[in-house]
C-alpha cells in the first residue's frame, strides 16, 4: 500500500520565510542581485500547485453534469515565446493570488528545479502573480537541479557563480511573457 509522504515542515502555516521575503523585496527595489535571491531561495520551502483536471463527466439523476473522474496535475506556464515553466510559490497567499483552487504541496527549491529540468521546462517562475515574480532559469536552474540530483560535478567549468550571475542579469532586464494562469 503506497504511503503518503510527510510534509517537509509539519507545522508550516504557509507564510513566506523572512529571508526570502527580504531578498525578493530588495530585488524588486534594485538593491539585490539575482544571485542573492537564488541564495535565499536555495534553502527555502516552496509551494508547488496541484490542480484537479476533469477526465470524465456524466449527467446525474438530477439532470446536471457532474464529475465522474478527475486527476491531480502539476500545471505548467507557457510564456509568450512558447517556453514552458513550472510555477512555484513562496507562500500560500501568492498561490491564492494566482489560482485560488490550487492545492499547495511543499517542496524545496532544489526539488522544484530538479522537477523542472526533468520536465524539460525552461524555468521555474516563483510567485508569478506577485507580489514579486522571480524567474530561475539557465545556469541557475541547471545548477540547483544538479545539486538536488547529486550531479553538480557533471555540469563542467562553464557553470561558475560568476558566469551564472552574469547570465542571470541579462534576463532581469527583459520582460517575460509568463501568463498569470497556467495550463495543466
TIVO-2410 file (N, C-alpha, C; in nm, 3 decimals):
# residues 184
REC num residu      c1      c2      c3 atome chaine
REC   1      X   0.085  -0.117   0.000     N      A
REC   1      X   0.000   0.000   0.000    CA      A
REC   1      X   0.089   0.124   0.000     C      A
REC   2      X   0.067   0.218  -0.095     N      A
REC   2      X   0.151   0.338  -0.100    CA      A
REC   2      X   0.129   0.425   0.023     C      A
REC   3      X   0.234   0.490   0.065     N      A
REC   3      X   0.223   0.578   0.180    CA      A
REC   3      X   0.221   0.724   0.135     C      A
REC   4      X   0.156   0.805   0.213     N      A
REC   4      X   0.152   0.948   0.184    CA      A
REC   4      X   0.275   1.011   0.248     C      A
REC   5      X   0.355   1.083   0.169     N      A
REC   5      X   0.476   1.141   0.227    CA      A
REC   5      X   0.443   1.246   0.332     C      A
REC   6      X   0.527   1.254   0.432     N      A
REC   6      X   0.511   1.354   0.536    CA      A
REC   6      X   0.552   1.491   0.481     C      A
REC   7      X   0.488   1.598   0.527     N      A
REC   7      X   0.527   1.731   0.480    CA      A
REC   7      X   0.669   1.766   0.526     C      A
REC   8      X   0.733   1.852   0.449     N      A
REC   8      X   0.868   1.897   0.485    CA      A
REC   8      X   0.868   1.967   0.621     C      A
REC   9      X   0.770   2.051   0.639     N      A
REC   9      X   0.756   2.128   0.763    CA      A
REC   9      X   0.615   2.101   0.816     C      A
REC  10      X   0.599   2.007   0.908     N      A
REC  10      X   0.465   1.969   0.953    CA      A
REC  10      X   0.380   2.083   1.008     C      A
REC  11      X   0.440   2.180   1.075     N      A
REC  11      X   0.364   2.291   1.133    CA      A
REC  11      X   0.367   2.417   1.046     C      A
REC  12      X   0.391   2.401   0.917     N      A
REC  12      X   0.400   2.512   0.823    CA      A
REC  12      X   0.266   2.586   0.816     C      A
REC  13      X   0.269   2.717   0.836     N      A
REC  13      X   0.147   2.797   0.828    CA      A
REC  13      X   0.128   2.860   0.691     C      A
REC  14      X   0.219   2.831   0.598     N      A
REC  14      X   0.205   2.882   0.462    CA      A
REC  14      X   0.261   3.020   0.439     C      A
REC  15      X   0.324   3.078   0.541     N      A
REC  15      X   0.378   3.213   0.523    CA      A
REC  15      X   0.514   3.207   0.454     C      A
REC  16      X   0.556   3.321   0.405     N      A
REC  16      X   0.683   3.334   0.334    CA      A
REC  16      X   0.796   3.344   0.437     C      A
REC  17      X   0.905   3.273   0.413     N      A
REC  17      X   1.022   3.284   0.501    CA      A
REC  17      X   1.074   3.428   0.497     C      A
REC  18      X   1.112   3.480   0.611     N      A
REC  18      X   1.157   3.619   0.621    CA      A
REC  18      X   1.277   3.646   0.530     C      A
REC  19      X   1.370   3.552   0.522     N      A
REC  19      X   1.488   3.573   0.437    CA      A
REC  19      X   1.451   3.581   0.289     C      A
REC  20      X   1.352   3.503   0.248     N      A
REC  20      X   1.307   3.505   0.109    CA      A
REC  20      X   1.232   3.635   0.080     C      A
REC  21      X   1.146   3.674   0.171     N      A
REC  21      X   1.070   3.798   0.155    CA      A
REC  21      X   1.163   3.918   0.143     C      A
REC  22      X   1.265   3.922   0.229     N      A
REC  22      X   1.362   4.032   0.226    CA      A
REC  22      X   1.441   4.034   0.095     C      A
REC  23      X   1.484   3.917   0.051     N      A
REC  23      X   1.562   3.910  -0.074    CA      A
REC  23      X   1.479   3.953  -0.193     C      A
REC  24      X   1.354   3.909  -0.199     N      A
REC  24      X   1.268   3.948  -0.312    CA      A
REC  24      X   1.235   4.098  -0.309     C      A
REC  25      X   1.212   4.153  -0.190     N      A
REC  25      X   1.186   4.297  -0.178    CA      A
REC  25      X   1.307   4.377  -0.223     C      A
REC  26      X   1.425   4.333  -0.183     N      A
REC  26      X   1.547   4.403  -0.225    CA      A
REC  26      X   1.568   4.390  -0.375     C      A
REC  27      X   1.538   4.275  -0.431     N      A
REC  27      X   1.549   4.254  -0.576    CA      A
REC  27      X   1.454   4.349  -0.650     C      A
REC  28      X   1.330   4.359  -0.602     N      A
REC  28      X   1.231   4.448  -0.664    CA      A
REC  28      X   1.275   4.593  -0.656     C      A
REC  29      X   1.342   4.629  -0.546     N      A
REC  29      X   1.390   4.766  -0.527    CA      A
REC  29      X   1.519   4.794  -0.604     C      A
REC  30      X   1.578   4.688  -0.661     N      A
REC  30      X   1.702   4.705  -0.735    CA      A
REC  30      X   1.826   4.706  -0.649     C      A
REC  31      X   1.813   4.664  -0.524     N      A
REC  31      X   1.929   4.665  -0.434    CA      A
REC  31      X   1.987   4.525  -0.410     C      A
REC  32      X   1.932   4.424  -0.476     N      A
REC  32      X   1.984   4.288  -0.464    CA      A
REC  32      X   2.000   4.229  -0.603     C      A
REC  33      X   2.101   4.147  -0.618     N      A
REC  33      X   2.127   4.080  -0.744    CA      A
REC  33      X   2.052   3.947  -0.749     C      A
REC  34      X   2.041   3.891  -0.867     N      A
REC  34      X   1.975   3.763  -0.886    CA      A
REC  34      X   2.035   3.655  -0.798     C      A
REC  35      X   2.167   3.652  -0.789     N      A
REC  35      X   2.234   3.550  -0.707    CA      A
REC  35      X   2.194   3.555  -0.561     C      A
REC  36      X   2.167   3.675  -0.509     N      A
REC  36      X   2.125   3.688  -0.369    CA      A
REC  36      X   1.987   3.628  -0.347     C      A
REC  37      X   1.898   3.646  -0.445     N      A
REC  37      X   1.764   3.588  -0.434    CA      A
REC  37      X   1.773   3.437  -0.446     C      A
REC  38      X   1.852   3.388  -0.541     N      A
REC  38      X   1.869   3.244  -0.556    CA      A
REC  38      X   1.928   3.183  -0.429     C      A
REC  39      X   2.022   3.251  -0.366     N      A
REC  39      X   2.080   3.202  -0.241    CA      A
REC  39      X   1.973   3.193  -0.132     C      A
REC  40      X   1.887   3.293  -0.122     N      A
REC  40      X   1.779   3.289  -0.022    CA      A
REC  40      X   1.680   3.178  -0.053     C      A
REC  41      X   1.649   3.160  -0.180     N      A
REC  41      X   1.554   3.057  -0.219    CA      A
REC  41      X   1.611   2.916  -0.207     C      A
REC  42      X   1.743   2.902  -0.222     N      A
REC  42      X   1.801   2.768  -0.230    CA      A
REC  42      X   1.778   2.684  -0.106     C      A
REC  43      X   1.760   2.746   0.007     N      A
REC  43      X   1.731   2.670   0.128    CA      A
REC  43      X   1.586   2.679   0.172     C      A
REC  44      X   1.503   2.737   0.087     N      A
REC  44      X   1.365   2.764   0.126    CA      A
REC  44      X   1.268   2.654   0.086     C      A
REC  45      X   1.156   2.654   0.157     N      A
REC  45      X   1.042   2.570   0.120    CA      A
REC  45      X   0.958   2.650   0.021     C      A
REC  46      X   0.922   2.587  -0.088     N      A
REC  46      X   0.830   2.648  -0.182    CA      A
REC  46      X   0.701   2.567  -0.182     C      A
REC  47      X   0.596   2.626  -0.236     N      A
REC  47      X   0.470   2.556  -0.253    CA      A
REC  47      X   0.448   2.536  -0.403     C      A
REC  48      X   0.430   2.411  -0.441     N      A
REC  48      X   0.404   2.376  -0.581    CA      A
REC  48      X   0.254   2.354  -0.593     C      A
REC  49      X   0.190   2.414  -0.694     N      A
REC  49      X   0.045   2.397  -0.707    CA      A
REC  49      X   0.008   2.265  -0.774     C      A
REC  50      X  -0.098   2.207  -0.725     N      A
REC  50      X  -0.157   2.090  -0.788    CA      A
REC  50      X  -0.304   2.124  -0.809     C      A
REC  51      X  -0.354   2.095  -0.929     N      A
REC  51      X  -0.493   2.127  -0.962    CA      A
REC  51      X  -0.565   2.002  -1.013     C      A
REC  52      X  -0.695   2.000  -0.995     N      A
REC  52      X  -0.777   1.888  -1.043    CA      A
REC  52      X  -0.812   1.911  -1.190     C      A
REC  53      X  -0.796   1.806  -1.270     N      A
REC  53      X  -0.835   1.811  -1.410    CA      A
REC  53      X  -0.946   1.709  -1.433     C      A
REC  54      X  -1.054   1.754  -1.491     N      A
REC  54      X  -1.167   1.667  -1.519    CA      A
REC  54      X  -1.131   1.572  -1.633     C      A
REC  55      X  -1.143   1.444  -1.610     N      A
REC  55      X  -1.118   1.344  -1.714    CA      A
REC  55      X  -1.248   1.297  -1.778     C      A
REC  56      X  -1.351   1.284  -1.695     N      A
REC  56      X  -1.477   1.233  -1.745    CA      A
REC  56      X  -1.591   1.288  -1.660     C      A
REC  57      X  -1.701   1.320  -1.727     N      A
REC  57      X  -1.819   1.367  -1.654    CA      A
REC  57      X  -1.941   1.289  -1.702     C      A
REC  58      X  -2.049   1.304  -1.628     N      A
REC  58      X  -2.174   1.237  -1.665    CA      A
REC  58      X  -2.291   1.323  -1.621     C      A
REC  59      X  -2.407   1.293  -1.673     N      A
REC  59      X  -2.529   1.361  -1.631    CA      A
REC  59      X  -2.591   1.277  -1.521     C      A
REC  60      X  -2.609   1.340  -1.407     N      A
REC  60      X  -2.662   1.270  -1.290    CA      A
REC  60      X  -2.813   1.257  -1.295     C      A
REC  61      X  -2.869   1.192  -1.195     N      A
REC  61      X  -3.013   1.169  -1.185    CA      A
REC  61      X  -3.091   1.300  -1.179     C      A
REC  62      X  -3.026   1.406  -1.132     N      A
REC  62      X  -3.091   1.537  -1.120    CA      A
REC  62      X  -3.085   1.617  -1.249     C      A
REC  63      X  -3.023   1.559  -1.354     N      A
REC  63      X  -3.016   1.623  -1.485    CA      A
REC  63      X  -2.900   1.720  -1.502     C      A
REC  64      X  -2.812   1.730  -1.406     N      A
REC  64      X  -2.697   1.820  -1.415    CA      A
REC  64      X  -2.570   1.740  -1.442     C      A
REC  65      X  -2.479   1.802  -1.516     N      A
REC  65      X  -2.349   1.738  -1.543    CA      A
REC  65      X  -2.268   1.738  -1.414     C      A
REC  66      X  -2.206   1.624  -1.386     N      A
REC  66      X  -2.125   1.609  -1.265    CA      A
REC  66      X  -1.996   1.535  -1.296     C      A
REC  67      X  -1.900   1.556  -1.210     N      A
REC  67      X  -1.770   1.491  -1.226    CA      A
REC  67      X  -1.784   1.340  -1.204     C      A
REC  68      X  -1.724   1.265  -1.295     N      A
REC  68      X  -1.719   1.120  -1.278    CA      A
REC  68      X  -1.578   1.075  -1.243     C      A
REC  69      X  -1.479   1.137  -1.309     N      A
REC  69      X  -1.340   1.102  -1.284    CA      A
REC  69      X  -1.253   1.225  -1.306     C      A
REC  70      X  -1.158   1.245  -1.214     N      A
REC  70      X  -1.063   1.355  -1.229    CA      A
REC  70      X  -0.927   1.308  -1.184     C      A
REC  71      X  -0.825   1.384  -1.217     N      A
REC  71      X  -0.689   1.354  -1.171    CA      A
REC  71      X  -0.622   1.483  -1.130     C      A
REC  72      X  -0.523   1.470  -1.044     N      A
REC  72      X  -0.448   1.586  -0.999    CA      A
REC  72      X  -0.328   1.604  -1.091     C      A
REC  73      X  -0.297   1.730  -1.123     N      A
REC  73      X  -0.188   1.758  -1.216    CA      A
REC  73      X  -0.109   1.879  -1.171     C      A
REC  74      X   0.019   1.880  -1.207     N      A
REC  74      X   0.106   1.995  -1.186    CA      A
REC  74      X   0.093   2.082  -1.309     C      A
REC  75      X   0.039   2.202  -1.296     N      A
REC  75      X   0.026   2.289  -1.413    CA      A
REC  75      X   0.161   2.344  -1.457     C      A
REC  76      X   0.169   2.380  -1.583     N      A
REC  76      X   0.287   2.449  -1.636    CA      A
REC  76      X   0.241   2.582  -1.693     C      A
REC  77      X   0.330   2.678  -1.690     N      A
REC  77      X   0.307   2.807  -1.753    CA      A
REC  77      X   0.367   2.800  -1.892     C      A
REC  78      X   0.308   2.872  -1.985     N      A
REC  78      X   0.364   2.882  -2.119    CA      A
REC  78      X   0.386   3.029  -2.149     C      A
REC  79      X   0.511   3.066  -2.172     N      A
REC  79      X   0.545   3.205  -2.198    CA      A
REC  79      X   0.503   3.250  -2.337     C      A
REC  80      X   0.505   3.378  -2.360     N      A
REC  80      X   0.471   3.435  -2.490    CA      A
REC  80      X   0.561   3.380  -2.601     C      A
REC  81      X   0.682   3.338  -2.563     N      A
REC  81      X   0.776   3.283  -2.660    CA      A
REC  81      X   0.765   3.130  -2.673     C      A
REC  82      X   0.666   3.069  -2.604     N      A
REC  82      X   0.644   2.926  -2.614    CA      A
REC  82      X   0.720   2.841  -2.513     C      A
REC  83      X   0.809   2.903  -2.437     N      A
REC  83      X   0.882   2.826  -2.336    CA      A
REC  83      X   0.788   2.788  -2.222     C      A
REC  84      X   0.812   2.669  -2.167     N      A
REC  84      X   0.733   2.623  -2.053    CA      A
REC  84      X   0.809   2.648  -1.924     C      A
REC  85      X   0.731   2.671  -1.819     N      A
REC  85      X   0.789   2.693  -1.686    CA      A
REC  85      X   0.703   2.624  -1.581     C      A
REC  86      X   0.767   2.587  -1.474     N      A
REC  86      X   0.698   2.529  -1.360    CA      A
REC  86      X   0.671   2.643  -1.262     C      A
REC  87      X   0.546   2.662  -1.220     N      A
REC  87      X   0.518   2.765  -1.120    CA      A
REC  87      X   0.546   2.714  -0.979     C      A
REC  88      X   0.593   2.802  -0.895     N      A
REC  88      X   0.615   2.772  -0.753    CA      A
REC  88      X   0.589   2.900  -0.676     C      A
REC  89      X   0.558   2.885  -0.549     N      A
REC  89      X   0.516   2.999  -0.471    CA      A
REC  89      X   0.585   3.001  -0.335     C      A
REC  90      X   0.616   3.122  -0.290     N      A
REC  90      X   0.686   3.137  -0.162    CA      A
REC  90      X   0.592   3.121  -0.044     C      A
REC  91      X   0.464   3.138  -0.067     N      A
REC  91      X   0.366   3.126   0.041    CA      A
REC  91      X   0.227   3.102  -0.015     C      A
REC  92      X   0.137   3.070   0.075     N      A
REC  92      X   0.001   3.037   0.034    CA      A
REC  92      X  -0.073   3.158  -0.024     C      A
REC  93      X  -0.044   3.278   0.024     N      A
REC  93      X  -0.112   3.398  -0.029    CA      A
REC  93      X  -0.076   3.423  -0.175     C      A
REC  94      X   0.051   3.408  -0.211     N      A
REC  94      X   0.089   3.429  -0.351    CA      A
REC  94      X   0.031   3.318  -0.440     C      A
REC  95      X   0.015   3.197  -0.386     N      A
REC  95      X  -0.051   3.089  -0.460    CA      A
REC  95      X  -0.197   3.123  -0.486     C      A
REC  96      X  -0.264   3.173  -0.384     N      A
REC  96      X  -0.406   3.211  -0.399    CA      A
REC  96      X  -0.425   3.327  -0.496     C      A
REC  97      X  -0.328   3.419  -0.501     N      A
REC  97      X  -0.336   3.528  -0.600    CA      A
REC  97      X  -0.339   3.473  -0.741     C      A
REC  98      X  -0.263   3.367  -0.763     N      A
REC  98      X  -0.253   3.307  -0.895    CA      A
REC  98      X  -0.374   3.220  -0.927     C      A
REC  99      X  -0.405   3.129  -0.837     N      A
REC  99      X  -0.515   3.036  -0.864    CA      A
REC  99      X  -0.570   2.984  -0.731     C      A
REC 100      X  -0.684   3.037  -0.689     N      A
REC 100      X  -0.740   3.001  -0.559    CA      A
REC 100      X  -0.775   2.853  -0.541     C      A
REC 101      X  -0.800   2.782  -0.651     N      A
REC 101      X  -0.839   2.642  -0.641    CA      A
REC 101      X  -0.720   2.546  -0.635     C      A
REC 102      X  -0.598   2.596  -0.649     N      A
REC 102      X  -0.480   2.510  -0.647    CA      A
REC 102      X  -0.449   2.466  -0.505     C      A
REC 103      X  -0.403   2.343  -0.493     N      A
REC 103      X  -0.363   2.290  -0.363    CA      A
REC 103      X  -0.212   2.298  -0.350     C      A
REC 104      X  -0.161   2.345  -0.237     N      A
REC 104      X  -0.016   2.357  -0.220    CA      A
REC 104      X   0.050   2.226  -0.175     C      A
REC 105      X   0.160   2.193  -0.238     N      A
REC 105      X   0.243   2.081  -0.199    CA      A
REC 105      X   0.380   2.137  -0.164     C      A
REC 106      X   0.430   2.105  -0.047     N      A
REC 106      X   0.562   2.155  -0.005    CA      A
REC 106      X   0.673   2.086  -0.082     C      A
REC 107      X   0.772   2.165  -0.123     N      A
REC 107      X   0.892   2.111  -0.188    CA      A
REC 107      X   1.006   2.210  -0.163     C      A
REC 108      X   1.127   2.159  -0.166     N      A
REC 108      X   1.240   2.250  -0.156    CA      A
REC 108      X   1.261   2.315  -0.293     C      A
REC 109      X   1.328   2.427  -0.294     N      A
REC 109      X   1.360   2.493  -0.421    CA      A
REC 109      X   1.441   2.399  -0.509     C      A
REC 110      X   1.533   2.325  -0.448     N      A
REC 110      X   1.615   2.231  -0.525    CA      A
REC 110      X   1.528   2.123  -0.589     C      A
REC 111      X   1.430   2.072  -0.517     N      A
REC 111      X   1.340   1.971  -0.573    CA      A
REC 111      X   1.258   2.028  -0.688     C      A
REC 112      X   1.210   2.150  -0.674     N      A
REC 112      X   1.131   2.213  -0.780    CA      A
REC 112      X   1.217   2.232  -0.905     C      A
REC 113      X   1.341   2.277  -0.887     N      A
REC 113      X   1.431   2.296  -1.001    CA      A
REC 113      X   1.462   2.163  -1.069     C      A
REC 114      X   1.483   2.059  -0.991     N      A
REC 114      X   1.509   1.928  -1.048    CA      A
REC 114      X   1.387   1.879  -1.128     C      A
REC 115      X   1.267   1.898  -1.074     N      A
REC 115      X   1.145   1.858  -1.146    CA      A
REC 115      X   1.131   1.936  -1.276     C      A
REC 116      X   1.162   2.065  -1.274     N      A
REC 116      X   1.153   2.147  -1.395    CA      A
REC 116      X   1.248   2.095  -1.502     C      A
REC 117      X   1.370   2.065  -1.464     N      A
REC 117      X   1.467   2.013  -1.561    CA      A
REC 117      X   1.420   1.878  -1.615     C      A
REC 118      X   1.368   1.792  -1.529     N      A
REC 118      X   1.318   1.662  -1.573    CA      A
REC 118      X   1.200   1.675  -1.667     C      A
REC 119      X   1.120   1.779  -1.649     N      A
REC 119      X   1.004   1.804  -1.735    CA      A
REC 119      X   1.040   1.886  -1.859     C      A
REC 120      X   1.169   1.912  -1.879     N      A
REC 120      X   1.217   1.993  -1.992    CA      A
REC 120      X   1.160   2.133  -1.993     C      A
REC 121      X   1.131   2.186  -1.876     N      A
REC 121      X   1.085   2.324  -1.864    CA      A
REC 121      X   1.206   2.417  -1.870     C      A
REC 122      X   1.185   2.534  -1.922     N      A
REC 122      X   1.293   2.631  -1.936    CA      A
REC 122      X   1.318   2.710  -1.808     C      A
REC 123      X   1.222   2.706  -1.717     N      A
REC 123      X   1.235   2.791  -1.598    CA      A
REC 123      X   1.144   2.744  -1.486     C      A
REC 124      X   1.171   2.798  -1.369     N      A
REC 124      X   1.079   2.793  -1.256    CA      A
REC 124      X   1.041   2.938  -1.233     C      A
REC 125      X   0.912   2.967  -1.234     N      A
REC 125      X   0.865   3.103  -1.208    CA      A
REC 125      X   0.808   3.106  -1.067     C      A
REC 126      X   0.872   3.183  -0.982     N      A
REC 126      X   0.832   3.195  -0.842    CA      A
REC 126      X   0.738   3.314  -0.829     C      A
REC 127      X   0.623   3.291  -0.768     N      A
REC 127      X   0.523   3.397  -0.742    CA      A
REC 127      X   0.484   3.471  -0.870     C      A
REC 128      X   0.440   3.395  -0.969     N      A
REC 128      X   0.407   3.452  -1.100    CA      A
REC 128      X   0.305   3.565  -1.091     C      A
REC 129      X   0.212   3.560  -0.997     N      A
REC 129      X   0.110   3.665  -0.983    CA      A
REC 129      X   0.149   3.770  -0.881     C      A
REC 130      X   0.269   3.762  -0.829     N      A
REC 130      X   0.317   3.862  -0.734    CA      A
REC 130      X   0.320   3.808  -0.594     C      A
REC 131      X   0.366   3.884  -0.501     N      A
REC 131      X   0.396   4.026  -0.512    CA      A
REC 131      X   0.524   4.059  -0.589     C      A
REC 132      X   0.624   3.970  -0.589     N      A
REC 132      X   0.747   3.994  -0.665    CA      A
REC 132      X   0.777   3.868  -0.746     C      A
REC 133      X   0.738   3.865  -0.873     N      A
REC 133      X   0.770   3.748  -0.956    CA      A
REC 133      X   0.922   3.736  -0.974     C      A
REC 134      X   0.970   3.612  -0.977     N      A
REC 134      X   1.112   3.587  -0.993    CA      A
REC 134      X   1.130   3.461  -1.077     C      A
REC 135      X   1.223   3.466  -1.171     N      A
REC 135      X   1.245   3.354  -1.263    CA      A
REC 135      X   1.381   3.291  -1.237     C      A
REC 136      X   1.381   3.159  -1.221     N      A
REC 136      X   1.505   3.081  -1.211    CA      A
REC 136      X   1.517   3.005  -1.343     C      A
REC 137      X   1.624   3.033  -1.417     N      A
REC 137      X   1.640   2.968  -1.547    CA      A
REC 137      X   1.788   2.952  -1.579     C      A
REC 138      X   1.814   2.893  -1.693     N      A
REC 138      X   1.950   2.881  -1.742    CA      A
REC 138      X   2.043   2.808  -1.648     C      A
REC 139      X   2.162   2.864  -1.628     N      A
REC 139      X   2.265   2.800  -1.547    CA      A
REC 139      X   2.221   2.785  -1.402     C      A
REC 140      X   2.148   2.883  -1.348     N      A
REC 140      X   2.100   2.871  -1.210    CA      A
REC 140      X   2.005   2.751  -1.197     C      A
REC 141      X   1.913   2.737  -1.290     N      A
REC 141      X   1.819   2.626  -1.287    CA      A
REC 141      X   1.892   2.492  -1.294     C      A
REC 142      X   1.983   2.480  -1.389     N      A
REC 142      X   2.058   2.355  -1.405    CA      A
REC 142      X   2.144   2.325  -1.283     C      A
REC 143      X   2.206   2.427  -1.226     N      A
REC 143      X   2.291   2.405  -1.109    CA      A
REC 143      X   2.210   2.362  -0.988     C      A
REC 144      X   2.098   2.427  -0.962     N      A
REC 144      X   2.015   2.390  -0.848    CA      A
REC 144      X   1.958   2.249  -0.866     C      A
REC 145      X   1.920   2.215  -0.987     N      A
REC 145      X   1.870   2.079  -1.015    CA      A
REC 145      X   1.981   1.977  -0.995     C      A
REC 146      X   2.102   2.012  -1.036     N      A
REC 146      X   2.215   1.920  -1.022    CA      A
REC 146      X   2.255   1.901  -0.877     C      A
REC 147      X   2.240   2.004  -0.794     N      A
REC 147      X   2.268   1.989  -0.651    CA      A
REC 147      X   2.171   1.887  -0.593     C      A
REC 148      X   2.044   1.897  -0.628     N      A
REC 148      X   1.944   1.803  -0.575    CA      A
REC 148      X   1.969   1.661  -0.622     C      A
REC 149      X   2.009   1.646  -0.747     N      A
REC 149      X   2.029   1.510  -0.802    CA      A
REC 149      X   2.168   1.454  -0.773     C      A
REC 150      X   2.257   1.538  -0.718     N      A
REC 150      X   2.392   1.493  -0.687    CA      A
REC 150      X   2.482   1.486  -0.809     C      A
REC 151      X   2.449   1.561  -0.913     N      A
REC 151      X   2.528   1.557  -1.037    CA      A
REC 151      X   2.595   1.690  -1.068     C      A
REC 152      X   2.616   1.773  -0.968     N      A
REC 152      X   2.676   1.905  -0.991    CA      A
REC 152      X   2.811   1.895  -1.059     C      A
REC 153      X   2.889   1.792  -1.025     N      A
REC 153      X   3.022   1.777  -1.085    CA      A
REC 153      X   3.016   1.752  -1.236     C      A
REC 154      X   2.904   1.713  -1.287     N      A
REC 154      X   2.891   1.685  -1.431    CA      A
REC 154      X   2.859   1.810  -1.515     C      A
REC 155      X   2.832   1.922  -1.449     N      A
REC 155      X   2.796   2.044  -1.523    CA      A
REC 155      X   2.916   2.106  -1.593     C      A
REC 156      X   3.033   2.083  -1.543     N      A
REC 156      X   3.153   2.135  -1.608    CA      A
REC 156      X   3.188   2.274  -1.562     C      A
REC 157      X   3.301   2.326  -1.613     N      A
REC 157      X   3.353   2.454  -1.567    CA      A
REC 157      X   3.274   2.575  -1.616     C      A
REC 158      X   3.184   2.557  -1.712     N      A
REC 158      X   3.106   2.671  -1.760    CA      A
REC 158      X   3.006   2.721  -1.657     C      A
REC 159      X   2.974   2.637  -1.560     N      A
REC 159      X   2.878   2.677  -1.458    CA      A
REC 159      X   2.954   2.719  -1.333     C      A
REC 160      X   2.993   2.845  -1.331     N      A
REC 160      X   3.056   2.904  -1.214    CA      A
REC 160      X   2.963   3.011  -1.161     C      A
REC 161      X   2.979   3.049  -1.038     N      A
REC 161      X   2.892   3.151  -0.979    CA      A
REC 161      X   2.898   3.280  -1.060     C      A
REC 162      X   3.016   3.324  -1.098     N      A
REC 162      X   3.030   3.449  -1.174    CA      A
REC 162      X   2.956   3.439  -1.308     C      A
REC 163      X   2.971   3.329  -1.377     N      A
REC 163      X   2.904   3.314  -1.507    CA      A
REC 163      X   2.753   3.303  -1.490     C      A
REC 164      X   2.708   3.236  -1.384     N      A
REC 164      X   2.564   3.227  -1.360    CA      A
REC 164      X   2.506   3.365  -1.330     C      A
REC 165      X   2.574   3.444  -1.247     N      A
REC 165      X   2.523   3.577  -1.216    CA      A
REC 165      X   2.523   3.667  -1.339     C      A
REC 166      X   2.626   3.657  -1.420     N      A
REC 166      X   2.632   3.736  -1.541    CA      A
REC 166      X   2.518   3.698  -1.636     C      A
REC 167      X   2.493   3.571  -1.651     N      A
REC 167      X   2.385   3.525  -1.738    CA      A
REC 167      X   2.249   3.562  -1.681     C      A
REC 168      X   2.237   3.562  -1.550     N      A
REC 168      X   2.109   3.592  -1.486    CA      A
REC 168      X   2.072   3.739  -1.495     C      A
REC 169      X   2.170   3.827  -1.496     N      A
REC 169      X   2.139   3.970  -1.501    CA      A
REC 169      X   2.083   4.013  -1.636     C      A
REC 170      X   2.119   3.946  -1.743     N      A
REC 170      X   2.064   3.980  -1.875    CA      A
REC 170      X   1.913   3.956  -1.880     C      A
REC 171      X   1.862   3.840  -1.836     N      A
REC 171      X   1.718   3.820  -1.837    CA      A
REC 171      X   1.643   3.916  -1.746     C      A
REC 172      X   1.708   3.963  -1.639     N      A
REC 172      X   1.641   4.054  -1.548    CA      A
REC 172      X   1.596   4.181  -1.620     C      A
REC 173      X   1.671   4.219  -1.721     N      A
REC 173      X   1.641   4.343  -1.790    CA      A
REC 173      X   1.533   4.327  -1.897     C      A
REC 174      X   1.500   4.204  -1.933     N      A
REC 174      X   1.397   4.187  -2.035    CA      A
REC 174      X   1.266   4.147  -1.970     C      A
REC 175      X   1.159   4.162  -2.041     N      A
REC 175      X   1.027   4.127  -1.992    CA      A
REC 175      X   0.996   3.983  -2.025     C      A
REC 176      X   0.943   3.911  -1.928     N      A
REC 176      X   0.898   3.776  -1.953    CA      A
REC 176      X   0.751   3.779  -1.981     C      A
REC 177      X   0.707   3.694  -2.071     N      A
REC 177      X   0.567   3.689  -2.108    CA      A
REC 177      X   0.493   3.577  -2.040     C      A
REC 178      X   0.524   3.547  -1.912     N      A
REC 178      X   0.453   3.439  -1.845    CA      A
REC 178      X   0.314   3.486  -1.812     C      A
REC 179      X   0.215   3.406  -1.847     N      A
REC 179      X   0.076   3.443  -1.817    CA      A
REC 179      X   0.048   3.430  -1.668     C      A
REC 180      X  -0.061   3.490  -1.624     N      A
REC 180      X  -0.096   3.482  -1.482    CA      A
REC 180      X  -0.169   3.352  -1.450     C      A
REC 181      X  -0.205   3.275  -1.547     N      A
REC 181      X  -0.270   3.145  -1.525    CA      A
REC 181      X  -0.192   3.039  -1.601     C      A
REC 182      X  -0.187   2.923  -1.546     N      A
REC 182      X  -0.116   2.811  -1.609    CA      A
REC 182      X  -0.211   2.720  -1.683     C      A
REC 183      X  -0.151   2.621  -1.747     N      A
REC 183      X  -0.234   2.517  -1.809    CA      A
REC 183      X  -0.188   2.386  -1.750     C      A
REC 184      X  -0.277   2.294  -1.739     N      A
REC 184      X  -0.243   2.167  -1.676    CA      A
REC 184      X  -0.185   2.067  -1.771     C      A
***
